[in-house]
Amino acid sequence: MLMFRGFLIIFLAGLVGYTIAVIANHGWDLLSVFFGDMAAMGWPGQFNLDFLGFLALSALWVTWRHGFSPTGFALAPLAFFGGMGFLAPYLLIESIRHKGNVEAMLLGAKRAEQSRV
């Protein structure tokens, strides 16, 4: 668990630094570049479409993990638009909250408890 948490912290720090540099050099205009690459039908667009699927899956998983509750629906847009900027701290917090219990981290406390019965 220590290595997993270390990865999350290191990746998040690198992502924040990289994002700051990109914004400083190119501004905040992410969406037109993102969807423009997809419209061009090249490899950058294919990668973006693939990544979009991961973002949607992340949002769906967070919502499901919270039992499709208001909390889950509130976190879903953060997961979708935040990507690893959301998911890394979310998983780090959940890993601490559940004391390294991966089953509870991934399934949520209620489902993890039910799976033991």
DSSP file (Angstrom, degrees, kcal/mol; ACC not computed):
  #  RESIDUE AA STRUCTURE BP1 BP2  ACC     N-H-->O    O-->H-N    N-H-->O    O-->H-N    TCO  KAPPA ALPHA  PHI   PSI    X-CA   Y-CA   Z-CA
    1    1 A M     >        0   0    0      0, 0.0     4,-2.8     0, 0.0     5,-0.2   0.000 360.0 360.0 360.0 -33.6    0.0    0.0    0.0
    2    2 A L  H  >  +     0   0    0      1,-0.2     4,-2.4     2,-0.2     5,-0.1   0.905 360.0  47.3 -61.5 -41.4    2.9    2.3    0.7
    3    3 A M  H  > S+     0   0    0      2,-0.2     4,-2.7     1,-0.2    -1,-0.2   0.896 111.6  51.1 -67.1 -39.2    4.2    2.0   -2.9
    4    4 A F  H  > S+     0   0    0      2,-0.2     4,-2.3     1,-0.2    -2,-0.2   0.938 112.4  45.4 -62.2 -47.7    0.6    2.6   -4.2
    5    5 A R  H  X S+     0   0    0     -4,-2.8     4,-2.3     1,-0.2    -2,-0.2   0.893 112.2  52.5 -63.7 -39.3    0.3    5.7   -2.1
    6    6 A G  H  X S+     0   0    0     -4,-2.4     4,-2.8    -5,-0.2     5,-0.3   0.917 108.3  50.8 -61.5 -43.6    3.7    6.9   -3.1
    7    7 A F  H  X S+     0   0    0     -4,-2.7     4,-3.1     1,-0.2     5,-0.3   0.934 109.9  50.1 -58.5 -46.7    2.9    6.4   -6.8
    8    8 A L  H  X S+     0   0    0     -4,-2.3     4,-2.3     1,-0.2    -2,-0.2   0.915 113.7  45.0 -59.7 -44.2   -0.3    8.5   -6.3
    9    9 A I  H  X S+     0   0    0     -4,-2.3     4,-2.3     2,-0.2    -2,-0.2   0.931 116.3  44.8 -66.6 -46.5    1.6   11.3   -4.6
   10   10 A I  H  X S+     0   0    0     -4,-2.8     4,-2.4     2,-0.2    -2,-0.2   0.922 115.2  47.8 -65.3 -44.1    4.5   11.4   -7.1
   11   11 A F  H  X S+     0   0    0     -4,-3.1     4,-2.7    -5,-0.3    -2,-0.2   0.924 112.2  49.3 -63.6 -43.5    2.2   11.2  -10.1
   12   12 A L  H  X S+     0   0    0     -4,-2.3     4,-2.6    -5,-0.3    -1,-0.2   0.908 110.6  50.1 -62.9 -42.2   -0.1   13.9   -8.8
   13   13 A A  H  X S+     0   0    0     -4,-2.3     4,-2.3     2,-0.2    -1,-0.2   0.925 113.4  46.1 -62.1 -44.2    2.9   16.2   -8.1
   14   14 A G  H  X S+     0   0    0     -4,-2.4     4,-2.6     2,-0.2    -2,-0.2   0.901 112.5  50.6 -63.7 -41.1    4.2   15.6  -11.6
   15   15 A L  H  X S+     0   0    0     -4,-2.7     4,-2.8     2,-0.2    -2,-0.2   0.913 110.2  49.0 -63.9 -43.9    0.8   16.2  -13.1
   16   16 A V  H  X S+     0   0    0     -4,-2.6     4,-2.3     2,-0.2    -2,-0.2   0.936 113.5  46.9 -62.3 -46.3    0.3   19.4  -11.3
   17   17 A G  H  X S+     0   0    0     -4,-2.3     4,-1.9     2,-0.2    -2,-0.2   0.919 114.2  46.9 -61.0 -44.6    3.7   20.7  -12.3
   18   18 A Y  H  X S+     0   0    0     -4,-2.6     4,-2.5     1,-0.2    -2,-0.2   0.908 111.6  51.4 -63.8 -43.1    3.2   19.7  -16.0
   19   19 A T  H  X S+     0   0    0     -4,-2.8     4,-2.7     1,-0.2     5,-0.2   0.898 107.9  52.0 -63.0 -41.3   -0.3   21.2  -16.0
   20   20 A I  H  X S+     0   0    0     -4,-2.3     4,-2.3     1,-0.2    -1,-0.2   0.919 111.0  48.0 -60.7 -43.4    1.1   24.5  -14.7
   21   21 A A  H  X S+     0   0    0     -4,-1.9     4,-1.9     2,-0.2    -2,-0.2   0.908 112.0  49.0 -64.8 -42.1    3.7   24.6  -17.4
   22   22 A V  H  X S+     0   0    0     -4,-2.5     4,-3.0     2,-0.2     5,-0.5   0.926 112.3  47.8 -64.5 -45.1    1.1   23.8  -20.1
   23   23 A I  H  X S+     0   0    0     -4,-2.7     4,-2.1     1,-0.2    -1,-0.2   0.906 111.2  51.7 -62.3 -40.8   -1.2   26.5  -18.9
   24   24 A A  H  < S+     0   0    0     -4,-2.3    -1,-0.2    -5,-0.2    -2,-0.2   0.865 120.1  34.5 -63.5 -35.7    1.6   29.0  -18.7
   25   25 A N  H  < S+     0   0    0     -4,-1.9    -2,-0.2    -5,-0.1    -1,-0.2   0.766 136.4  17.6 -90.0 -28.3    2.7   28.2  -22.3
   26   26 A H  H  < S-     0   0    0     -4,-3.0     3,-0.5     1,-0.2    -3,-0.2   0.468  95.3-130.8-127.7  -4.9   -0.7   27.5  -24.0
   27   27 A G     <  -     0   0    0     -4,-2.1    -1,-0.2    -5,-0.5    -2,-0.1  -0.288  45.7 -55.4  81.4-170.4   -3.4   29.0  -21.8
   28   28 A W  S    S+     0   0    0      1,-0.1     2,-2.5    -4,-0.1     3,-0.4   0.332  91.1 117.6 -90.6   4.4   -6.6   27.3  -20.5
   29   29 A D     >  +     0   0    0     -3,-0.5     4,-0.8     1,-0.2    -1,-0.1  -0.338  27.6 136.4 -79.4  64.0   -8.0   26.4  -24.0
   30   30 A L  H  >  +     0   0    0     -2,-2.5     4,-3.1     2,-0.2    -1,-0.2   0.924  60.8  56.5 -74.4 -46.3   -8.0   22.6  -23.4
   31   31 A L  H  > S+     0   0    0     -3,-0.4     4,-2.9     1,-0.2     5,-0.4   0.864 104.8  49.7 -63.8 -39.7  -11.4   21.6  -24.9
   32   32 A S  H  > S+     0   0    0      2,-0.2     4,-1.6     1,-0.2    -1,-0.2   0.884 115.9  44.2 -67.4 -35.1  -10.9   23.1  -28.4
   33   33 A V  H  X S+     0   0    0     -4,-0.8     4,-2.4    -3,-0.2    -2,-0.2   0.936 114.8  49.4 -69.3 -46.7   -7.6   21.3  -28.6
   34   34 A F  H  X S+     0   0    0     -4,-3.1     4,-1.3     1,-0.2    -2,-0.2   0.948 120.4  34.1 -58.1 -54.0   -9.0   18.0  -27.2
   35   35 A F  H  X S+     0   0    0     -4,-2.9     4,-2.4     2,-0.2    -1,-0.2   0.792 113.7  60.3 -77.1 -27.0  -12.0   17.9  -29.5
   36   36 A G  H  X S+     0   0    0     -4,-1.6     4,-1.5    -5,-0.4    -2,-0.2   0.905 104.4  50.1 -63.4 -41.3  -10.1   19.4  -32.4
   37   37 A D  H  <>S+     0   0    0     -4,-2.4     5,-0.9     1,-0.2     8,-0.6   0.883 110.8  49.7 -63.4 -37.7   -7.7   16.6  -32.3
   38   38 A M  H ><5S+     0   0    0     -4,-1.3     3,-1.2     1,-0.2    -2,-0.2   0.904 108.9  51.7 -67.2 -39.8  -10.6   14.1  -32.3
   39   39 A A  H 3<5S+     0   0    0     -4,-2.4    -1,-0.2     1,-0.3    -2,-0.2   0.797 101.1  62.2 -66.7 -27.6  -12.2   15.9  -35.3
   40   40 A A  T 3<5S-     0   0    0     -4,-1.5    -1,-0.3    -5,-0.1    -2,-0.2   0.621 100.4-137.9 -74.2 -12.5   -8.9   15.7  -37.2
   41   41 A M  T < 5 +     0   0    0     -3,-1.2     2,-0.2    -4,-0.4    -3,-0.1   0.856  57.7 126.1  58.6  39.9   -9.2   11.8  -37.1
   42   42 A G  S  ><S-     0   0    0     -5,-0.9     4,-2.1     1,-0.0     3,-0.2  -0.526  79.2 -82.9-113.2-174.7   -5.5   11.3  -36.3
   43   43 A W  H  > S+     0   0    0      1,-0.2     4,-2.7     2,-0.2     5,-0.2   0.872 126.3  55.7 -61.6 -39.4   -3.6    9.5  -33.6
   44   44 A P  H  > S+     0   0    0      0, 0.0     4,-2.1     0, 0.0    -1,-0.2   0.910 110.5  47.1 -59.4 -37.9   -3.9   12.3  -31.1
   45   45 A G  H  > S+     0   0    0     -8,-0.6     4,-2.4     2,-0.2    -2,-0.2   0.877 109.8  52.3 -68.4 -38.0   -7.7   12.2  -31.5
   46   46 A Q  H  X S+     0   0    0     -4,-2.1     4,-2.4     2,-0.2    -1,-0.2   0.921 110.5  48.6 -63.4 -43.0   -7.7    8.4  -31.2
   47   47 A F  H  X S+     0   0    0     -4,-2.7     4,-2.8     1,-0.2    -2,-0.2   0.913 111.0  50.6 -61.9 -42.7   -5.8    8.8  -27.9
   48   48 A N  H  X S+     0   0    0     -4,-2.1     4,-2.4     2,-0.2    -2,-0.2   0.887 110.0  49.2 -63.7 -39.6   -8.2   11.5  -26.7
   49   49 A L  H  X S+     0   0    0     -4,-2.4     4,-1.6     2,-0.2    -1,-0.2   0.920 112.2  48.4 -65.4 -43.0  -11.2    9.3  -27.5
   50   50 A D  H  X S+     0   0    0     -4,-2.4     4,-1.5     1,-0.2     3,-0.2   0.935 113.1  48.1 -59.0 -48.0   -9.7    6.4  -25.6
   51   51 A F  H  X S+     0   0    0     -4,-2.8     4,-2.4     1,-0.2    -2,-0.2   0.865 105.5  58.4 -62.2 -38.1   -8.9    8.7  -22.7
   52   52 A L  H  X S+     0   0    0     -4,-2.4     4,-2.4     1,-0.2    -1,-0.2   0.877 103.4  53.6 -59.5 -38.0  -12.5   10.1  -22.8
   53   53 A G  H  X S+     0   0    0     -4,-1.6     4,-2.5    -3,-0.2    -1,-0.2   0.899 107.9  49.6 -62.8 -41.4  -13.6    6.5  -22.3
   54   54 A F  H  X S+     0   0    0     -4,-1.5     4,-2.5     2,-0.2    -2,-0.2   0.889 110.0  50.9 -64.7 -39.0  -11.4    6.2  -19.2
   55   55 A L  H  X S+     0   0    0     -4,-2.4     4,-2.3     2,-0.2    -2,-0.2   0.923 111.8  46.9 -63.4 -43.4  -12.8    9.4  -17.8
   56   56 A A  H  X S+     0   0    0     -4,-2.4     4,-2.5     2,-0.2    -2,-0.2   0.909 112.6  49.9 -64.6 -41.9  -16.4    8.2  -18.3
   57   57 A L  H  X S+     0   0    0     -4,-2.5     4,-2.7     2,-0.2    -2,-0.2   0.893 109.8  51.5 -63.7 -40.1  -15.5    4.9  -16.7
   58   58 A S  H  X S+     0   0    0     -4,-2.5     4,-2.4     2,-0.2    -2,-0.2   0.925 111.2  46.9 -61.6 -45.7  -13.9    6.7  -13.7
   59   59 A A  H  X S+     0   0    0     -4,-2.3     4,-2.1     2,-0.2    -2,-0.2   0.908 113.5  48.6 -63.6 -42.5  -17.0    8.8  -13.2
   60   60 A L  H  X S+     0   0    0     -4,-2.5     4,-2.7     2,-0.2    -2,-0.2   0.913 111.6  49.7 -64.1 -42.9  -19.3    5.8  -13.5
   61   61 A W  H  X S+     0   0    0     -4,-2.7     4,-3.4     2,-0.2     5,-0.2   0.926 110.3  49.3 -63.1 -45.3  -17.2    3.8  -11.0
   62   62 A V  H  X S+     0   0    0     -4,-2.4     4,-1.5     2,-0.2    -1,-0.2   0.917 113.3  47.4 -61.0 -42.9  -17.1    6.6   -8.5
   63   63 A T  H  <>S+     0   0    0     -4,-2.1     5,-2.6    -5,-0.2     6,-0.5   0.936 115.3  45.0 -63.6 -45.9  -20.9    7.0   -8.8
   64   64 A W  H ><5S+     0   0    0     -4,-2.7     3,-2.4     1,-0.2    -2,-0.2   0.913 108.3  57.4 -62.5 -44.3  -21.4    3.2   -8.4
   65   65 A R  H 3<5S+     0   0    0     -4,-3.4    -1,-0.2     1,-0.3    46,-0.2   0.833 107.0  49.3 -57.6 -33.7  -18.9    3.0   -5.5
   66   66 A H  T ><5S-     0   0    0     -4,-1.5     3,-0.9    -5,-0.2     6,-0.4   0.179 122.3-108.3 -92.6  17.0  -21.1    5.5   -3.6
   67   67 A G  T < 5 -     0   0    0     -3,-2.4    -3,-0.2     1,-0.2    -2,-0.1   0.808  62.7 -69.3  66.3  32.0  -24.2    3.5   -4.4
   68   68 A F  T 3 <S+     0   0    0     -5,-2.6    -1,-0.2     1,-0.1    -4,-0.1   0.864  95.0 152.4  52.2  38.5  -25.6    6.0   -6.9
   69   69 A S    <>  -     0   0    0     -3,-0.9     4,-2.5    -6,-0.5     5,-0.2  -0.376  65.5 -96.2 -88.8 170.7  -26.2    8.3   -4.0
   70   70 A P  H  > S+     0   0    0      0, 0.0     4,-2.0     0, 0.0     5,-0.2   0.878 127.7  54.0 -55.5 -37.1  -26.2   12.1   -4.1
   71   71 A T  H  > S+     0   0    0      2,-0.2     4,-2.1     1,-0.2     5,-0.2   0.930 108.3  48.9 -62.1 -44.9  -22.5   12.1   -3.0
   72   72 A G  H  > S+     0   0    0     -6,-0.4     4,-1.7     1,-0.2    -1,-0.2   0.913 112.1  47.6 -61.3 -43.6  -21.7    9.7   -5.9
   73   73 A F  H  < S+     0   0    0     -4,-2.5    -1,-0.2     1,-0.2    -2,-0.2   0.828 111.4  51.6 -68.5 -30.5  -23.5   11.9   -8.4
   74   74 A A  H  X S+     0   0    0     -4,-2.0     4,-0.5    -5,-0.2    -1,-0.2   0.855 112.7  45.5 -72.0 -34.5  -21.8   15.0   -7.0
   75   75 A L  H  X S+     0   0    0     -4,-2.1     4,-2.4     1,-0.2     5,-0.2   0.759  95.3  78.4 -79.2 -25.0  -18.3   13.4   -7.3
   76   76 A A  H  X S+     0   0    0     -4,-1.7     4,-2.8     1,-0.2     5,-0.2   0.899  93.3  46.9 -55.3 -48.5  -18.9   12.0  -10.9
   77   77 A P  H  > S+     0   0    0      0, 0.0     4,-2.9     0, 0.0     5,-0.4   0.872 111.4  53.2 -63.4 -33.2  -18.3   15.3  -12.7
   78   78 A L  H  X S+     0   0    0     -4,-0.5     4,-2.0    -3,-0.2     5,-0.2   0.916 111.7  45.5 -64.6 -41.4  -15.2   15.8  -10.6
   79   79 A A  H  X S+     0   0    0     -4,-2.4     4,-1.4     3,-0.2     8,-0.2   0.914 116.0  46.7 -65.6 -43.1  -14.0   12.4  -11.7
   80   80 A F  H  < S+     0   0    0     -4,-2.8    -2,-0.2    -5,-0.2    -1,-0.2   0.951 124.6  28.7 -66.2 -50.6  -14.9   13.0  -15.3
   81   81 A F  H  < S+     0   0    0     -4,-2.9    -1,-0.2    -5,-0.2    -2,-0.2   0.720 121.8  52.2 -86.0 -21.0  -13.4   16.5  -15.7
   82   82 A G  H >< S+     0   0    0     -4,-2.0     3,-1.7    -5,-0.4     4,-0.3   0.725  76.8 177.8 -89.0 -21.8  -10.6   16.1  -13.1
   83   83 A G  T >X S-     0   0    0     -4,-1.4     4,-2.9     1,-0.3     3,-1.3  -0.269  73.0 -11.4  55.9-137.3   -9.1   12.8  -14.4
   84   84 A M  H 3> S+     0   0    0      1,-0.3     4,-2.1     2,-0.2    -1,-0.3   0.736 130.7  71.4 -67.8 -21.4   -6.0   11.8  -12.3
   85   85 A G  H <4 S+     0   0    0     -3,-1.7    -1,-0.3     1,-0.2    -2,-0.2   0.785 114.2  26.9 -63.4 -25.7   -6.1   15.2  -10.7
   86   86 A F  H <> S+     0   0    0     -3,-1.3     4,-2.4    -4,-0.3    -2,-0.2   0.822 121.3  52.9 -95.0 -48.3   -9.2   14.0   -8.9
   87   87 A L  H  X S+     0   0    0     -4,-2.9     4,-2.9     1,-0.2     5,-0.3   0.854 103.8  55.3 -65.3 -38.4   -8.6   10.2   -8.9
   88   88 A A  H  X S+     0   0    0     -4,-2.1     4,-2.2     2,-0.2    -1,-0.2   0.961 114.3  38.3 -62.4 -51.9   -5.2   10.3   -7.3
   89   89 A P  H  > S+     0   0    0      0, 0.0     4,-2.9     0, 0.0     5,-0.2   0.896 115.7  54.9 -65.5 -35.6   -6.2   12.3   -4.2
   90   90 A Y  H  X S+     0   0    0     -4,-2.4     4,-2.6     1,-0.2    -2,-0.2   0.948 112.4  41.6 -59.9 -49.5   -9.6   10.4   -4.0
   91   91 A L  H  X S+     0   0    0     -4,-2.9     4,-2.5     2,-0.2    -1,-0.2   0.859 113.6  53.6 -68.0 -35.0   -7.8    7.0   -3.9
   92   92 A L  H  X S+     0   0    0     -4,-2.2     4,-1.7    -5,-0.3    -2,-0.2   0.946 112.1  44.3 -62.8 -48.2   -5.2    8.3   -1.5
   93   93 A I  H  X S+     0   0    0     -4,-2.9     4,-3.0     1,-0.2    -2,-0.2   0.925 114.9  48.6 -61.7 -45.8   -7.8    9.6    0.9
   94   94 A E  H  X S+     0   0    0     -4,-2.6     4,-2.3    -5,-0.2    -1,-0.2   0.869 108.1  54.3 -65.6 -35.8   -9.9    6.3    0.5
   95   95 A S  H  <>S+     0   0    0     -4,-2.5     5,-3.0     2,-0.2     6,-0.3   0.877 114.1  41.7 -65.5 -35.7   -6.8    4.2    1.1
   96   96 A I  H ><5S+     0   0    0     -4,-1.7     3,-1.5     3,-0.2    -2,-0.2   0.914 113.4  52.6 -73.9 -44.6   -6.1    6.0    4.3
   97   97 A R  H 3<5S+     0   0    0     -4,-3.0    -2,-0.2     1,-0.3    -3,-0.2   0.859 115.5  40.3 -59.5 -37.2   -9.8    6.1    5.4
   98   98 A H  T ><5S-     0   0    0     -4,-2.3     3,-1.8    -5,-0.2    -1,-0.3   0.223 111.7-119.6 -99.3  13.8  -10.1    2.3    4.9
   99   99 A K  T < 5S-     0   0    0     -3,-1.5    -3,-0.2     1,-0.3     3,-0.1   0.851  73.5 -50.1  54.0  40.9   -6.6    1.6    6.4
  100  100 A G  T 3 <S+     0   0    0     -5,-3.0     2,-1.1     1,-0.2    -1,-0.3   0.527  92.2 148.6  79.9   5.6   -5.3    0.0    3.3
  101  101 A N    <>  -     0   0    0     -3,-1.8     4,-2.3    -6,-0.3    -1,-0.2  -0.630  28.0-169.0 -76.0 101.5   -8.2   -2.4    2.8
  102  102 A V  H  > S+     0   0    0     -2,-1.1     4,-2.6     1,-0.2     5,-0.3   0.861  81.8  57.0 -63.7 -37.6   -8.2   -2.6   -1.0
  103  103 A E  H  > S+     0   0    0      1,-0.2     4,-2.7     2,-0.2     5,-0.4   0.939 111.5  41.8 -59.9 -47.5  -11.6   -4.3   -1.1
  104  104 A A  H  > S+     0   0    0      1,-0.2     4,-1.8     2,-0.2    -1,-0.2   0.861 113.3  55.5 -67.6 -35.3  -13.3   -1.5    0.8
  105  105 A M  H  < S+     0   0    0     -4,-2.3    -2,-0.2     1,-0.2    -1,-0.2   0.915 117.8  32.5 -61.8 -44.1  -11.3    1.1   -1.2
  106  106 A L  H  < S+     0   0    0     -4,-2.6    -2,-0.2    -5,-0.1    -1,-0.2   0.853 131.0  30.8 -85.3 -36.8  -12.5   -0.3   -4.6
  107  107 A L  H  < S-     0   0    0     -4,-2.7     4,-0.3    -5,-0.3    -3,-0.2   0.705 108.7-111.7 -94.8 -21.6  -16.0   -1.5   -3.7
  108  108 A G     X  -     0   0    0     -4,-1.8     4,-2.3    -5,-0.4     5,-0.2  -0.067  37.0 -80.7  93.8 153.5  -17.0    0.9   -0.9
  109  109 A A  H  > S+     0   0    0      1,-0.2     4,-2.3     2,-0.2     5,-0.2   0.888 126.5  50.0 -60.2 -44.4  -17.4   -0.1    2.7
  110  110 A K  H  > S+     0   0    0      1,-0.2     4,-2.2     2,-0.2    -1,-0.2   0.935 113.8  43.6 -63.9 -46.9  -20.9   -1.6    2.4
  111  111 A R  H  > S+     0   0    0     -4,-0.3     4,-1.9     2,-0.2    -1,-0.2   0.887 112.7  53.1 -66.5 -37.7  -20.2   -3.8   -0.6
  112  112 A A  H  X S+     0   0    0     -4,-2.3     4,-0.7     1,-0.2    -1,-0.2   0.911 110.4  47.7 -63.4 -41.3  -16.9   -5.0    0.9
  113  113 A E  H >X S+     0   0    0     -4,-2.3     3,-0.8    -5,-0.2     4,-0.5   0.907 111.3  50.7 -64.4 -42.4  -18.7   -6.0    4.1
  114  114 A Q  H >< S+     0   0    0     -4,-2.2     3,-0.8     1,-0.2    -1,-0.2   0.824 103.3  59.4 -65.6 -31.7  -21.4   -7.8    2.1
  115  115 A S  H 3< S+     0   0    0     -4,-1.9    -1,-0.2     1,-0.2    -2,-0.2   0.707 100.0  57.8 -72.9 -18.2  -18.8   -9.7    0.1
  116  116 A R  H <<        0   0    0     -3,-0.8    -1,-0.2    -4,-0.7    -2,-0.2   0.664 360.0 360.0 -83.0 -17.3  -17.4  -11.2    3.4
  117  117 A V    <<        0   0    0     -3,-0.8    -1,-0.2    -4,-0.5    -2,-0.2   0.467 360.0 360.0 -80.4 360.0  -20.7  -12.8    4.3
